[in-house]
Amino acid sequence: MSDPTAAVSSEVAELESQLERLERFQFAAEMSDSRYYTNGRKARDDAEIKSVRARLDAARALTK
């Protein structure tokens, strides 16, 4: 049987990594894409980051 705590901890680590990557890419896009705020990409990125944060918060809650 697999350890559920280990699985949740692994998911938390994966989500933290994904969130860091998304935030880094968003920052780079803000600096390099002059249309970033007007072409809808910022809103899509914000929504994706918000979704990952919600999943991360839920996974962290399971570890408490």
C-alpha positions as CSV (number, residue, x, y, z in Angstrom):
1,M,0.0,0.0,0.0
2,S,1.3,3.5,-0.8
3,D,1.6,6.1,1.9
4,P,-1.1,8.8,1.4
5,T,1.0,11.3,3.3
6,A,3.9,10.8,0.9
7,A,1.6,11.1,-2.1
8,V,0.2,14.4,-0.8
9,S,3.7,15.7,0.0
10,S,4.8,14.8,-3.5
11,E,1.8,16.6,-5.0
12,V,2.6,19.7,-2.9
13,A,6.1,19.7,-4.1
14,E,5.0,19.3,-7.7
15,L,2.4,22.1,-7.4
16,E,5.0,24.4,-5.7
17,S,7.3,23.8,-8.6
18,Q,4.6,24.4,-11.2
19,L,3.5,27.7,-9.5
20,E,7.1,28.9,-9.4
21,R,7.5,28.1,-13.1
22,L,4.3,29.8,-14.0
23,E,5.2,33.0,-12.0
24,R,8.7,33.0,-13.6
25,F,7.2,32.7,-17.1
26,Q,4.6,35.4,-16.4
27,F,7.3,37.8,-15.2
28,A,9.4,37.1,-18.3
29,A,6.4,37.7,-20.6
30,E,5.6,40.9,-18.8
31,M,9.1,42.1,-19.5
32,S,9.3,41.0,-23.1
33,D,5.8,41.2,-24.7
34,S,4.6,44.7,-25.2
35,R,1.0,43.4,-25.8
36,Y,1.0,41.1,-22.8
37,Y,-1.7,43.1,-21.0
38,T,-3.9,43.8,-24.0
39,N,-3.9,40.5,-25.8
40,G,-5.6,38.4,-23.1
41,R,-2.5,36.5,-22.2
42,K,-2.2,38.1,-18.7
43,A,-5.7,37.2,-17.8
44,R,-5.1,33.5,-18.9
45,D,-1.9,33.4,-17.0
46,D,-3.5,34.9,-13.9
47,A,-6.3,32.3,-14.1
48,E,-3.9,29.4,-14.4
49,I,-1.8,30.7,-11.5
50,K,-4.9,31.1,-9.4
51,S,-6.0,27.5,-10.2
52,V,-2.6,26.1,-9.2
53,R,-2.6,28.2,-6.0
54,A,-6.0,26.8,-5.1
55,R,-4.9,23.2,-5.7
56,L,-1.8,23.9,-3.7
57,D,-3.7,25.3,-0.8
58,A,-6.0,22.3,-0.8
59,A,-3.1,19.8,-0.9
60,R,-1.4,21.7,1.9
61,A,-4.6,21.5,4.0
62,L,-4.4,17.7,3.7
63,T,-1.0,17.7,5.3
64,K,-2.0,19.5,8.5
